[in-house]
Amino acid sequence: MLVTAPSALRDKLRGPPTGLLIDTLARTRPTGDLADPACAAKTALRRLARRHQAL
């Protein structure tokens, strides 16, 4: 998911350890139109992070 995300989002999320990245993504609150690729990627990453935490 991160590999195909828009470059601005990829650059922002590059670097932190996996646990911190999951926590950060789970806490995000993406807003905007889901037709926007950046918003859609943020929403999908948030959902995946929350699923990871639940498992």
N, CA and C of each residue as an Amber inpcrd file, in Angstrom:
protein
   165
   0.8190000  -1.1790000   0.0000000   0.0000000   0.0000000   0.0000000
   0.8700000   1.2530000   0.0000000   1.9120000   1.2390000   0.8080000
   2.7930000   2.4110000   0.8460000   3.5780000   2.5780000  -0.4470000
   3.8610000   1.4890000  -1.1120000   4.6440000   1.5550000  -2.3510000
   3.8780000   2.2830000  -3.4410000   2.5600000   2.1010000  -3.4880000
   1.7550000   2.7090000  -4.5410000   1.0870000   4.0130000  -4.1030000
   1.2970000   4.4440000  -2.8760000   0.7120000   5.6960000  -2.3900000
   1.3680000   6.8780000  -3.1030000   0.6840000   8.0160000  -3.1480000
   1.2970000   9.2120000  -3.7420000   2.6330000   9.5330000  -3.0660000
   3.5400000  10.0990000  -3.8260000   4.9140000  10.3040000  -3.3440000
   4.9840000  11.1870000  -2.0890000   4.1300000  12.1890000  -1.9740000
   4.1540000  13.0440000  -0.7870000   3.8200000  12.2380000   0.4640000
   2.8640000  11.3400000   0.3520000   2.4730000  10.4930000   1.4780000
   3.5630000   9.4750000   1.7830000   4.1470000   8.8880000   0.7390000
   5.2470000   7.9260000   0.9240000   6.4010000   8.5590000   1.6740000
   6.7830000   9.7570000   1.2590000   7.9100000  10.4440000   1.8930000
   7.6140000  10.7600000   3.3540000   6.3890000  11.1210000   3.6480000
   5.9960000  11.4740000   5.0110000   6.0370000  10.2520000   5.9280000
   5.7080000   9.0770000   5.4030000   5.6050000   7.8630000   6.2160000
   6.8650000   7.0150000   6.1980000   7.8670000   7.4340000   5.4860000
   9.1080000   6.6770000   5.4140000   9.9490000   6.9240000   6.6600000
  10.4670000   5.8640000   7.2450000  11.4110000   6.0450000   8.3310000
  11.0300000   5.4690000   9.6720000   9.8180000   5.7410000  10.1850000
   9.5480000   5.2600000  11.5500000   9.4960000   3.7360000  11.6120000
   9.8170000   3.1780000  12.7750000   9.7120000   1.7320000  12.9380000
   8.2620000   1.2710000  12.7480000   8.0890000   0.0140000  12.4470000
   6.7770000  -0.5240000  12.1000000   5.7280000  -0.2560000  13.1690000
   6.0410000  -0.4880000  14.4220000   5.0660000  -0.2840000  15.4930000
   4.5870000   1.1530000  15.5720000   5.5160000   2.0800000  15.4670000
   5.1690000   3.4940000  15.5080000   4.3670000   3.8940000  14.2710000
   4.7230000   3.3470000  13.1310000   4.0010000   3.6300000  11.8900000
   2.5540000   3.1470000  11.9880000   2.3420000   1.9450000  12.5080000
   0.9900000   1.4040000  12.6760000   0.1810000   2.2960000  13.6100000
   0.7640000   2.6960000  14.7380000   0.0680000   3.5630000  15.6880000
  -0.2750000   4.9160000  15.0580000   0.6570000   5.4790000  14.3300000
   0.4330000   6.7670000  13.6790000  -0.6830000   6.6770000  12.6510000
  -0.6470000   5.6430000  11.8280000  -1.6750000   5.4780000  10.8010000
  -3.0480000   5.2150000  11.4050000  -3.1080000   4.4660000  12.4790000
  -4.3910000   4.1590000  13.1130000  -5.0240000   5.4170000  13.7080000
  -4.2150000   6.3880000  14.1140000  -4.7300000   7.6110000  14.7210000
  -5.0870000   8.6890000  13.7070000  -4.6980000   8.5260000  12.4510000
  -4.9760000   9.5690000  11.4590000  -6.4740000   9.7020000  11.2290000
  -6.8710000  10.8880000  10.8210000  -8.2680000  11.1600000  10.4930000
  -8.3170000  11.8120000   9.1130000  -8.2490000  10.9890000   8.0710000
  -8.2440000  11.5490000   6.7170000  -9.5770000  12.2260000   6.3940000
  -9.4920000  13.3660000   5.7550000 -10.6830000  14.0770000   5.3150000
 -10.5480000  14.3850000   3.8400000 -11.6640000  14.6080000   3.2030000
 -11.6490000  14.9490000   1.7970000 -12.4360000  13.9490000   0.9760000
 -12.2880000  14.0630000  -0.2990000 -13.0080000  13.2360000  -1.2530000
 -12.2350000  11.9430000  -1.5090000 -12.9130000  10.8190000  -1.4140000
 -12.2420000   9.5350000  -1.6510000 -11.7990000   9.3620000  -3.1020000
 -12.2670000  10.2280000  -3.9830000 -11.7960000  10.1820000  -5.3730000
 -10.3710000  10.7150000  -5.4860000  -9.9250000  11.4610000  -4.4880000
  -8.5520000  11.9630000  -4.4400000  -7.6290000  10.8140000  -4.0280000
  -6.6260000  10.4910000  -4.8230000  -5.7490000   9.3620000  -4.4960000
  -5.0780000   9.4560000  -3.1280000  -4.6800000  10.6380000  -2.7140000
  -4.0210000  10.7920000  -1.4110000  -5.0010000  10.4870000  -0.2770000
  -6.2020000  10.9870000  -0.3800000  -7.2130000  10.7370000   0.6520000
  -7.5950000   9.2610000   0.6820000  -7.7570000   8.6600000  -0.4800000
  -8.0960000   7.2460000  -0.5460000  -6.9910000   6.3830000   0.0650000
  -5.7490000   6.7190000  -0.2080000  -4.6220000   5.9650000   0.3510000
  -4.5650000   6.1200000   1.8650000  -4.7600000   7.3480000   2.3600000
  -4.7520000   7.5740000   3.8090000  -5.8650000   6.7860000   4.4930000
  -7.0500000   6.7790000   3.8890000  -8.1810000   6.0480000   4.4590000
  -7.9020000   4.5520000   4.4840000  -7.3840000   4.0260000   3.3910000
  -7.0740000   2.5990000   3.3260000  -5.9810000   2.2200000   4.3210000
  -4.9520000   3.0530000   4.4410000  -3.8720000   2.7770000   5.3850000
  -4.3690000   2.8310000   6.8240000  -5.2670000   3.7460000   7.1160000
  -5.8380000   3.8200000   8.4670000  -6.6170000   2.5490000   8.7830000
  -7.4320000   2.1120000   7.8380000  -8.2150000   0.8940000   8.0480000
  -7.3230000  -0.3320000   8.2170000  -6.2760000  -0.4190000   7.4280000
  -5.3450000  -1.5390000   7.5590000  -4.6100000  -1.4980000   8.8950000
  -4.2280000  -0.3260000   9.3420000  -3.5260000  -0.1910000  10.6130000
  -4.4320000  -0.6020000  11.7700000  -5.6910000  -0.1740000  11.7090000
  -6.6240000  -0.5680000  12.7760000  -6.8910000  -2.0530000  12.7530000
  -6.9530000  -2.6220000  11.5920000  -7.1350000  -4.0850000  11.4830000
  -5.9230000  -4.7990000  12.0660000  -4.7360000  -4.2980000  11.7680000
  -3.5000000  -4.8810000  12.3100000  -3.5130000  -4.8470000  13.8380000
  -3.9390000  -3.7160000  14.3950000  -4.0000000  -3.5940000  15.8490000
  -5.0240000  -4.5650000  16.4530000  -6.1400000  -4.7380000  15.7760000
  -7.1830000  -5.6220000  16.2800000  -6.7500000  -7.0920000  16.2670000
  -5.9380000  -7.4400000  15.2740000  -5.4880000  -8.8250000  15.1780000
  -4.3990000  -9.0990000  16.1800000
